[in-house]
Amino acid sequence: MSLLHVSEVYRKEGNNFVVKNISFTQNQFQKIAVAGETGSGKSTLLKMIAGLVQPTSGAIYFENKRVLGPEEKLLPGHQAIAYLSQHFELRSNYKVRELLLMANKITDEEANIIYNICRISHLLNRKTDQLSGGEKQRIAMASLLTAAPKLLLLDEPFSNLDTPHKNMMKAVVRDISDILNITCLLVSHDPVDILSWADEIMVMKDGQIIQKGTPQQVYKQPVNEYTAALFGTYNLISVSLLNEFATLFDISINGRDICVRPENFTIVSYSEGALKGKVNKVLFCGSYYELEVQVHRDVLTVKTHLRDIKEGDSIYLYLSPEDVGYV
Ligand SMILES: Nc1ncnc2c1ncn2[C@@H]1O[C@H](COP(=O)(O)OP(=O)(O)OP(=O)(O)O)[C@@H](O)[C@H]1O
């Protein structure tokens, strides 16, 4: 069932359109992530959906009714849509419990479920100025959830968090979808945060959606270098290597550039049908090694789990045609 429908939405700031002609539909329980470089219009889009910024043109429909913007409503916002800003603030000098009771539309039992999901049950007697950034964020999230929204908009929920708090926040976001059955739309510029979570990813650049697809599609078949770069390291194969790649790996080039993720190269023991290179550098990256491999005048980045490769080694690389992206 369609919950949210964004139809040809534009937003102008000064003389510039910062959101241009955005249309998409989000079904109930569908997890959508918006990725894009800083300034690409992600937050502006989210704020328009939340009814906090007025679209210059176009319309947003929630449960088939138009979401009114701040110029059309005395109290901006939509009661069933919650927006967690990157710049949320908690009222100071309150106990967490008091703060959470203010917005509370639900029973004690329901509230306790939310506190558990947000991992804040142990913080309820603290004052709001005695909390870390990550704890404050989870309390702000719980506060939004106690208002029983149907759609939760999360603006960069994982930025500025260390790894343990980031992992905790990811578990919170997963539980919000899985246990509370609240539909989430999430904005992030970090691929690691969204690839494993989203059902669909929309890539934004200069206010427009330039690619929409499953995490696998945007990662493996980016439409251009911008999308390729957003989702991690990639090799753009230079013109001088294209013919060799085409012949060795049976790839049809058709005048397009090709990009290959570092983990898609396999180091093989045979030379026939493989690309020869020399290892310039071996970088230890924890769970894998990243190699800089010289092939003629080009340097390729290759990820491997093999431990016995040393700088100066000659190696052979194999690439499967289905692991090639065309940009
Ligand atoms: N109130 C405003 N007045 C003028 N320009 C604005 C305003 N709000 C946003 N912009 C501009 O609109 C563009 C998009 O901003 P937005 O915050 O939506 O991008 P973003 O993708 O969310 O970036 P970030 O990841 O850094 O938050 C930017 O160039 C920004 O400077």
The ligand as an SDF file (V2000), in Angstrom:
LIG
                    3D

 31 33  0  0  0  0  0  0  0  0999 V2000
   17.2440   27.9460    4.1480 N   0  0  0  0  0  0  0  0  0  0  0  0
   18.1190   27.9190    3.1400 C   0  0  0  0  0  0  0  0  0  0  0  0
   18.5060   29.0530    2.5290 N   0  0  0  0  0  0  0  0  0  0  0  0
   19.3750   29.0410    1.4930 C   0  0  0  0  0  0  0  0  0  0  0  0
   19.9360   27.9290    1.0060 N   0  0  0  0  0  0  0  0  0  0  0  0
   19.6070   26.7630    1.5790 C   0  0  0  0  0  0  0  0  0  0  0  0
   18.6800   26.6870    2.6740 C   0  0  0  0  0  0  0  0  0  0  0  0
   18.5420   25.3900    3.0330 N   0  0  0  0  0  0  0  0  0  0  0  0
   19.3540   24.6840    2.2070 C   0  0  0  0  0  0  0  0  0  0  0  0
   19.9680   25.5100    1.3430 N   0  0  0  0  0  0  0  0  0  0  0  0
   20.9140   25.0910    0.2920 C   0  0  0  0  0  0  0  0  0  0  0  0
   20.3000   24.0370   -0.4110 O   0  0  0  0  0  0  0  0  0  0  0  0
   21.2600   23.0600   -0.8070 C   0  0  0  0  0  0  0  0  0  0  0  0
   20.8200   21.7090   -0.3090 C   0  0  0  0  0  0  0  0  0  0  0  0
   20.9200   21.6900    1.1100 O   0  0  0  0  0  0  0  0  0  0  0  0
   20.5160   20.3990    1.9670 P   0  0  0  0  0  0  0  0  0  0  0  0
   20.7840   20.6970    3.4130 O   0  0  0  0  0  0  0  0  0  0  0  0
   19.1460   19.9850    1.6040 O   0  0  0  0  0  0  0  0  0  0  0  0
   21.5620   19.3280    1.4170 O   0  0  0  0  0  0  0  0  0  0  0  0
   22.0030   17.9360    2.0450 P   0  0  0  0  0  0  0  0  0  0  0  0
   22.1730   17.0110    0.9090 O   0  0  0  0  0  0  0  0  0  0  0  0
   21.0630   17.5330    3.1210 O   0  0  0  0  0  0  0  0  0  0  0  0
   23.4160   18.2920    2.6640 O   0  0  0  0  0  0  0  0  0  0  0  0
   24.0740   17.7820    4.0550 P   0  0  0  0  0  0  0  0  0  0  0  0
   24.3480   16.3210    3.8610 O   0  0  0  0  0  0  0  0  0  0  0  0
   25.3050   18.6120    4.1600 O   0  0  0  0  0  0  0  0  0  0  0  0
   23.0590   18.0750    5.1230 O   0  0  0  0  0  0  0  0  0  0  0  0
   22.5960   23.5340   -0.2520 C   0  0  0  0  0  0  0  0  0  0  0  0
   23.3100   24.1810   -1.2660 O   0  0  0  0  0  0  0  0  0  0  0  0
   22.2020   24.5060    0.8350 C   0  0  0  0  0  0  0  0  0  0  0  0
   23.1900   25.4950    1.0040 O   0  0  0  0  0  0  0  0  0  0  0  0
  1  2  1  0
  2  3  1  0
  2  7  2  0
  3  4  2  0
  4  5  1  0
  5  6  2  0
  6  7  1  0
  6 10  1  0
  7  8  1  0
  8  9  2  0
  9 10  1  0
 10 11  1  0
 11 12  1  0
 11 30  1  0
 12 13  1  0
 13 14  1  0
 13 28  1  0
 14 15  1  0
 15 16  1  0
 16 17  2  0
 16 18  1  0
 16 19  1  0
 19 20  1  0
 20 21  2  0
 20 22  1  0
 20 23  1  0
 23 24  1  0
 24 25  2  0
 24 26  1  0
 24 27  1  0
 28 29  1  0
 28 30  1  0
 30 31  1  0
M  END
$$$$
